[in-house]
Amino acid sequence: MDYLVSYEHSLASAPDDYIATVPSQVVKGVPANIPRALLPEYITDLILKRSARIGKIRHLRILQPHGAPRS
């Protein structure tokens, strides 16, 4: 599944200095069998593995499953 998320992040070289806000990003390849309660942790780990320059992520919000109609 794909999810639309937002978050703030720091660089690996300065993990305690949050420098960027990502207003929306599609995260692809999340298995459909991940329980909703574990999605934030799983998506955070996925972003960190795919982006070596990111140090830490905070304020992760799952906006919606990507491709779902907005209400």
HELIX and SHEET records of a PDB file:
HELIX    1   1 ARG A   36  LEU A   38  5                                   3    
HELIX    2   2 LEU A   39  ARG A   50  1                                  12    
SHEET    1   A 3 ALA A  14  VAL A  27  0                                        
SHEET    2   A 3 TYR A   3  LEU A  11 -1                                        
SHEET    3   A 3 ILE A  54  PRO A  65 -1                                        
END                                                                             
